[in-house]
Amino acid sequence: MPARTIIHIDLDAFFCAVEELRDSSLRGKPFAVGGKPEERGVVASCSYAARRCGVHSAMPTARAVRLCKDLILVSPHRQAYRQASENVMSILRTVTPLVEQISIDEAFLDVSDLQEDPGETARALQARVYQETGLPCSLGVAVNKLVAKIATDVGKAGHHGDAPPNAITIVPPGSEREFLSPLAVQMLWGVGPKTAERLRNKRVYTIGQLADLPEKVLLQEFGRNGFDIAQRARGLDDRPVLIEHEIKSISQEITFQKDLSDEKRLRKTIQDLAEQVGRRLRQHGFVAGTIRLKVRWPDFTTFSRQFTLAQATDQDSVLEGVAQTLFSQVWKAGRAVRLLGVGASNLKQGIYQLSLWDTPDEKMDKLMKVMEELRERFGDNVIQRGGQLVRKH
């Protein structure tokens, strides 16, 4: 099989770059896009000048302000970000129809059929995106998606200064293993903090050291995931560029401005979140086989608990009933909660196990069957505290 050529493109500090187009006085200054500190806001993106002060995305804005006393906080302009993203993706699709958008500011392109040199293609694309949108971007070029994405990350990681990286990193065919070898294992997809710690216990710190481990060792240590880790460590990845990105889950969550311990309000929040998830499922024509509850306590400890249904659903009453029951398992009266989330996964399309035409009694009958499943799985008492929320509509 001939080698493919994949380009990964990542818009540099995307939200901040859009804000600089909106307000040129922000250029070169330490600023962050995010919520207000007094409202428990979080940094969505920050300029490179702010990053030099230690600010990074997902950081509470209250902490970001403490780290960088001159930090300018900018409220997000989501519609502007969506429009800028659409403009960039339109440019990419004029290069090749094989474009897989993986987030608002990232995409893969399969340019295997283009005749020109891949490096020239990447440089021309970077220049065109900037000329037509004013947005800087970094690119990685390799024979597969895995290495192309890591190439982009390496290019951006080597950047220093207040200006965007505008990096282009090319990994020639056949040099994937050599390129990956000196990199930290954490740069490899599928190696999170816990996996990295287990590898460090085996004195494995780099991707090269990981690639040298026998597959049977990784299989013993990590089960089926061990095989995938071994393949990635060797730079192997045969996933195609997907023109339409599959939706794998739908979720809604809320971080309270103040920690909340009132049961009535917590339960009402779960109801609202479940209804939002249900509405989005129906909009996309999905039913969900697994329902998930996410809870974060004031000390930032976060966990999720899920339940898999015998029959997939898109109905609010079932989504809520399961989420309320899972909440009853983990919450004790009076305990404060920082964040609540309800999610749906194991999605299927076009299968309506609970029809919109069901009568209220039929819906309630199906919901009660779900409740019985929960009782069998977790015990009779688990339903009691949330039982008053299983109701007819």
C-alpha positions as CSV (number, residue, x, y, z in Angstrom):
1,M,0.0,0.0,0.0
2,P,1.5,3.4,-1.0
3,A,2.3,5.8,1.9
4,R,-0.4,8.3,2.7
5,T,0.3,12.0,3.4
6,I,-1.7,13.5,6.3
7,I,-1.6,17.1,7.4
8,H,-2.8,18.1,10.9
9,I,-3.7,21.7,11.3
10,D,-4.2,23.5,14.7
11,L,-5.1,27.1,14.9
12,D,-2.7,28.9,17.3
13,A,-4.5,30.2,20.5
14,F,-7.6,30.3,18.4
15,F,-10.0,32.2,20.6
16,C,-7.3,34.8,21.4
17,A,-6.4,35.1,17.8
18,V,-10.1,35.9,17.0
19,E,-10.2,38.4,19.8
20,E,-7.1,40.2,18.5
21,L,-8.9,40.5,15.1
22,R,-11.8,42.1,17.0
23,D,-9.5,44.4,19.1
24,S,-6.0,45.0,17.8
25,S,-4.9,46.6,21.0
26,L,-4.8,43.1,22.6
27,R,-1.8,42.1,20.4
28,G,1.3,41.2,22.4
29,K,-0.5,41.7,25.7
30,P,-1.2,39.0,28.4
31,F,-4.9,38.3,28.1
32,A,-7.3,35.4,28.5
33,V,-10.7,34.5,27.2
34,G,-12.9,33.1,30.0
35,G,-15.4,33.8,32.7
36,K,-15.1,36.2,35.5
37,P,-13.2,35.3,38.7
38,E,-16.1,36.1,41.0
39,E,-18.3,33.8,39.0
40,R,-15.9,30.9,39.2
41,G,-14.9,31.4,35.6
42,V,-12.4,29.2,33.8
43,V,-9.7,30.2,31.2
44,A,-10.9,28.9,27.7
45,S,-7.8,30.3,25.9
46,C,-4.9,32.6,26.7
47,S,-2.4,34.6,24.7
48,Y,1.3,33.5,24.5
49,A,2.3,36.5,26.6
50,A,-0.1,35.2,29.4
51,R,1.3,31.7,29.0
52,R,4.8,33.0,29.9
53,C,3.3,34.0,33.3
54,G,2.1,30.4,33.9
55,V,-1.5,30.9,32.7
56,H,-3.0,28.0,30.8
57,S,-6.4,26.9,29.5
58,A,-8.8,25.2,32.0
59,M,-7.3,27.2,34.8
60,P,-9.7,29.0,37.1
61,T,-9.6,32.7,36.2
62,A,-9.2,33.7,39.8
63,R,-5.9,31.8,39.9
64,A,-4.8,33.2,36.5
65,V,-5.3,36.8,37.8
66,R,-3.1,36.0,40.8
67,L,-0.4,34.6,38.6
68,C,-0.5,37.4,36.1
69,K,-1.3,40.8,37.7
70,D,-1.6,42.6,34.3
71,L,-3.9,39.9,32.8
72,I,-6.7,41.2,30.7
73,L,-9.9,39.1,30.8
74,V,-12.1,39.0,27.7
75,S,-15.6,37.6,27.6
76,P,-16.0,34.9,24.9
77,H,-17.7,35.7,21.6
78,R,-18.8,32.3,20.5
79,Q,-20.5,33.3,17.3
80,A,-17.3,35.0,16.1
81,Y,-15.4,31.8,16.9
82,R,-17.8,29.6,15.0
83,Q,-17.7,31.9,12.0
84,A,-13.9,32.0,12.0
85,S,-13.8,28.2,12.2
86,E,-16.2,27.8,9.3
87,N,-14.1,30.2,7.2
88,V,-10.9,28.1,7.9
89,M,-12.6,24.8,7.2
90,S,-13.9,26.1,3.9
91,I,-10.4,27.0,2.9
92,L,-9.2,23.5,3.8
93,R,-11.9,21.9,1.7
94,T,-10.6,23.7,-1.4
95,V,-7.3,21.9,-1.0
96,T,-8.9,18.4,-0.6
97,P,-12.4,17.1,0.1
98,L,-10.8,14.7,2.6
99,V,-11.0,17.0,5.6
100,E,-11.9,15.7,9.1
101,Q,-12.7,18.5,11.6
102,I,-11.9,17.2,15.1
103,S,-12.7,20.4,17.0
104,I,-13.5,24.0,16.4
105,D,-9.8,24.8,15.8
106,E,-8.3,21.4,14.6
107,A,-8.6,19.2,11.5
108,F,-6.9,16.5,9.5
109,L,-6.4,16.6,5.7
110,D,-5.5,13.6,3.5
111,V,-3.5,15.1,0.7
112,S,-2.1,11.8,-0.6
113,D,-3.4,12.5,-4.1
114,L,-1.8,15.9,-4.5
115,Q,1.2,16.0,-6.8
116,E,3.1,18.8,-5.1
117,D,5.6,18.3,-2.2
118,P,3.8,17.9,1.1
119,G,6.0,20.5,2.8
120,E,5.1,23.0,0.1
121,T,1.4,22.1,0.5
122,A,1.7,22.8,4.2
123,R,3.5,26.1,3.8
124,A,1.1,27.3,1.1
125,L,-1.9,26.3,3.3
126,Q,-0.5,28.1,6.4
127,A,0.1,31.3,4.3
128,R,-3.3,31.2,2.7
129,V,-5.2,30.7,6.1
130,Y,-3.4,33.7,7.5
131,Q,-3.9,35.9,4.4
132,E,-7.6,35.1,4.1
133,T,-8.6,35.0,7.8
134,G,-5.8,36.7,9.7
135,L,-5.5,33.5,11.9
136,P,-2.1,31.9,12.6
137,C,-1.8,28.1,12.6
138,S,0.7,25.3,13.1
139,L,0.8,22.1,11.0
140,G,2.2,18.6,11.2
141,V,2.9,16.4,8.2
142,A,3.3,12.7,8.3
143,V,2.1,9.4,6.9
144,N,-0.7,9.0,9.5
145,K,-3.0,10.9,11.8
146,L,-1.2,9.9,15.0
147,V,2.3,11.1,14.0
148,A,0.9,14.2,12.2
149,K,-0.9,15.3,15.4
150,I,2.2,14.7,17.5
151,A,4.3,16.6,15.0
152,T,2.1,19.6,15.4
153,D,2.4,19.3,19.2
154,V,6.2,19.1,19.0
155,G,6.3,22.2,16.8
156,K,4.2,24.2,19.1
157,A,6.0,22.9,22.2
158,G,9.3,24.2,20.9
159,H,8.0,27.7,20.6
160,H,9.0,30.5,22.9
161,G,8.0,34.1,22.9
162,D,4.8,36.2,22.8
163,A,4.0,35.6,19.1
164,P,2.1,32.6,17.8
165,P,4.3,29.5,16.9
166,N,3.3,29.3,13.2
167,A,5.2,26.0,13.3
168,I,5.4,23.4,10.5
169,T,6.9,20.0,11.4
170,I,7.4,17.4,8.8
171,V,8.1,13.8,9.5
172,P,9.5,12.1,6.4
173,P,8.0,8.6,5.5
174,G,9.9,5.8,7.3
175,S,11.2,8.0,10.1
176,E,8.2,7.8,12.3
177,R,9.8,5.6,15.0
178,E,13.0,7.7,15.0
179,F,10.9,10.9,15.4
180,L,8.8,9.6,18.3
181,S,11.6,7.8,20.1
182,P,13.0,10.7,22.3
183,L,9.6,12.1,23.2
184,A,8.0,11.7,26.6
185,V,5.4,8.9,26.8
186,Q,2.7,11.4,27.8
187,M,2.8,12.8,24.2
188,L,1.3,9.5,22.9
189,W,-2.4,9.2,22.5
190,G,-3.8,6.9,25.1
191,V,-1.1,7.5,27.7
192,G,-2.7,9.6,30.5
193,P,-1.3,10.5,33.9
194,K,-2.1,7.1,35.5
195,T,-0.7,5.1,32.6
196,A,2.4,7.3,32.5
197,E,2.9,6.6,36.3
198,R,2.6,2.9,35.7
199,L,5.2,3.1,32.9
200,R,7.6,5.1,35.1
201,N,7.4,2.4,37.7
202,K,8.8,0.2,34.9
203,R,11.5,2.9,34.1
204,V,9.8,3.7,30.8
205,Y,10.0,7.5,30.2
206,T,10.2,7.9,26.5
207,I,8.1,6.6,23.5
208,G,11.3,4.8,22.3
209,Q,11.6,2.9,25.6
210,L,7.9,2.1,25.3
211,A,8.3,0.8,21.8
212,D,11.1,-1.5,22.9
213,L,8.9,-3.3,25.5
214,P,7.6,-6.7,24.4
215,E,3.9,-6.5,23.5
216,K,3.2,-9.3,26.0
217,V,4.4,-7.1,28.8
218,L,2.0,-4.3,27.8
219,L,-0.8,-6.8,27.3
220,Q,-0.2,-8.1,30.9
221,E,-0.1,-4.6,32.3
222,F,-2.8,-2.9,30.4
223,G,-5.0,-5.6,28.8
224,R,-6.3,-5.0,25.3
225,N,-5.3,-1.4,25.5
226,G,-1.7,-2.6,25.7
227,F,-1.7,-3.7,22.1
228,D,-2.9,-0.3,20.9
229,I,-0.2,1.4,23.0
230,A,2.4,-0.8,21.5
231,Q,1.3,0.0,18.0
232,R,1.2,3.8,18.6
233,A,4.7,3.7,20.2
234,R,6.0,2.3,16.9
235,G,4.2,5.1,15.0
236,L,1.6,2.8,13.4
237,D,-1.9,4.1,12.8
238,D,-4.1,3.1,9.9
239,R,-7.2,5.2,10.7
240,P,-8.6,7.0,7.7
241,V,-9.5,10.7,7.6
242,L,-13.3,10.7,8.1
243,I,-15.2,13.3,6.2
244,E,-18.1,13.3,8.8
245,H,-17.0,13.0,12.4
246,E,-19.1,10.6,14.4
247,I,-20.8,11.9,17.5
248,K,-20.0,9.5,20.2
249,S,-21.7,11.1,23.2
250,I,-24.0,14.0,24.2
251,S,-23.7,15.7,27.5
252,Q,-24.7,18.8,29.4
253,E,-23.1,20.1,32.6
254,I,-23.1,23.2,34.9
255,T,-20.7,24.6,37.4
256,F,-22.5,26.5,40.1
257,Q,-21.4,30.0,40.9
258,K,-21.6,29.0,44.6
259,D,-21.3,25.4,45.9
260,L,-24.8,24.0,46.2
261,S,-26.1,21.7,48.9
262,D,-29.9,22.1,48.7
263,E,-31.3,18.8,47.5
264,K,-34.4,20.3,45.8
265,R,-32.2,22.6,43.7
266,L,-29.7,19.8,42.9
267,R,-32.5,17.5,41.8
268,K,-34.1,20.2,39.7
269,T,-30.7,20.8,38.0
270,I,-30.4,17.1,37.1
271,Q,-33.9,17.3,35.7
272,D,-33.0,20.3,33.5
273,L,-29.8,18.8,32.3
274,A,-31.5,15.5,31.4
275,E,-34.1,17.4,29.4
276,Q,-31.4,19.3,27.5
277,V,-29.6,16.0,26.7
278,G,-32.9,14.4,25.6
279,R,-33.7,17.4,23.3
280,R,-30.2,17.1,21.7
281,L,-30.6,13.4,21.2
282,R,-33.9,13.9,19.4
283,Q,-32.5,16.7,17.3
284,H,-29.7,14.4,16.0
285,G,-32.0,11.4,15.7
286,F,-30.1,9.4,18.3
287,V,-31.1,7.1,21.2
288,A,-28.7,6.4,24.0
289,G,-27.8,3.0,25.6
290,T,-25.8,4.4,28.5
291,I,-26.6,7.3,30.9
292,R,-23.8,9.0,32.9
293,L,-23.8,11.3,35.9
294,K,-20.8,13.5,36.6
295,V,-20.3,15.2,40.0
296,R,-17.5,17.5,41.2
297,W,-17.2,18.3,44.9
298,P,-15.8,21.7,46.2
299,D,-12.3,20.2,46.5
300,F,-12.3,19.6,42.7
301,T,-12.6,15.8,43.2
302,T,-14.5,14.6,40.2
303,F,-16.0,11.3,39.3
304,S,-18.7,9.9,37.0
305,R,-21.0,6.9,37.4
306,Q,-23.0,5.3,34.5
307,F,-25.7,2.8,33.9
308,T,-26.3,0.9,30.7
309,L,-30.0,0.3,29.7
310,A,-31.5,-2.8,28.3
311,Q,-33.2,-0.7,25.7
312,A,-31.8,2.6,24.2
313,T,-33.9,5.7,24.8
314,D,-34.2,9.4,23.9
315,Q,-36.9,10.1,26.5
316,D,-36.4,12.8,29.2
317,S,-38.1,10.8,31.9
318,V,-35.8,7.8,31.5
319,L,-32.7,9.9,31.3
320,E,-33.7,11.8,34.4
321,G,-34.8,8.8,36.3
322,V,-31.5,7.1,35.8
323,A,-29.4,10.2,36.6
324,Q,-31.4,10.9,39.8
325,T,-30.9,7.3,40.9
326,L,-27.2,7.5,40.3
327,F,-27.1,10.7,42.2
328,S,-28.9,9.0,45.1
329,Q,-26.0,6.5,45.3
330,V,-23.3,9.0,45.8
331,W,-24.8,12.1,47.5
332,K,-25.4,12.5,51.2
333,A,-27.8,15.1,52.5
334,G,-26.1,18.5,53.1
335,R,-23.0,17.7,51.1
336,A,-22.0,20.6,48.8
337,V,-21.7,20.1,45.0
338,R,-19.6,22.3,42.7
339,L,-20.6,20.8,39.3
340,L,-23.3,18.5,38.0
341,G,-23.4,16.9,34.5
342,V,-25.6,14.4,32.7
343,G,-24.4,12.5,29.6
344,A,-25.6,10.0,27.1
345,S,-23.3,7.6,25.2
346,N,-23.5,4.3,23.3
347,L,-25.5,6.2,20.7
348,K,-27.5,4.6,17.9
349,Q,-29.4,6.3,15.2
350,G,-33.0,5.7,14.0
351,I,-34.1,3.3,16.7
352,Y,-36.9,4.6,18.9
353,Q,-37.5,2.2,21.7
354,L,-39.6,4.8,23.5
355,S,-41.9,6.4,21.0
356,L,-43.1,9.9,21.0
357,W,-46.5,8.3,20.5
358,D,-46.4,6.3,23.7
359,T,-49.1,7.2,26.2
360,P,-48.1,8.6,29.6
361,D,-48.8,5.3,31.2
362,E,-46.7,3.4,28.6
363,K,-43.8,5.8,29.2
364,M,-44.1,5.3,32.9
365,D,-44.2,1.5,32.5
366,K,-41.0,1.6,30.5
367,L,-39.4,3.9,33.0
368,M,-40.4,1.6,35.9
369,K,-38.7,-1.3,34.0
370,V,-35.5,0.8,34.0
371,M,-35.9,1.4,37.7
372,E,-36.2,-2.3,38.3
373,E,-32.9,-2.8,36.4
374,L,-31.3,-0.3,38.7
375,R,-32.6,-2.0,41.8
376,E,-31.3,-5.4,40.6
377,R,-27.9,-3.8,40.0
378,F,-27.5,-1.6,43.0
379,G,-30.1,-2.8,45.6
380,D,-33.6,-1.9,46.6
381,N,-32.6,1.1,48.7
382,V,-31.0,3.0,45.9
383,I,-34.3,4.1,44.5
384,Q,-35.9,5.4,47.7
385,R,-34.4,8.9,48.0
386,G,-35.0,9.8,44.3
387,G,-38.3,7.9,44.1
388,Q,-40.4,11.0,44.4
389,L,-38.9,12.2,41.1
390,V,-40.2,9.3,39.1
391,R,-43.5,10.8,38.1
392,K,-46.0,11.0,35.3
393,H,-45.8,13.9,32.9
